[in-house]
Amino acid sequence: MIVLAQTQTFNGPETPGTRMHDVTPEGFLIRLNEVDVNAEVRSDGRHVSETVGWVATTV
């Protein structure tokens, strides 16, 4: 299974990035990460709500 996801909104001061995991034919999990200006991942455990668009398909 292939899953493509991307944030559709930019509601907080930090840039939200998406991470996919536990991808199976039954589903998947998406995690948001905050990315700072130097492209380092940092997370304080809080972020405002964002909208994430995704597409899933089999190969």
ZIGI-V502101 format. One record per helix or strand of 3 or more residues. SS is the DSSP state (H for helix, E for strand). FROM is the first residue (numbers start at 0). LEN is the number of residues. If there is no record, write none. Layout:
ss=SS from=FROM len=LEN
ss=SS from=FROM len=LEN
//
This chain:
ss=E from=1 len=6
ss=E from=14 len=10
ss=E from=26 len=9
ss=E from=51 len=6
//
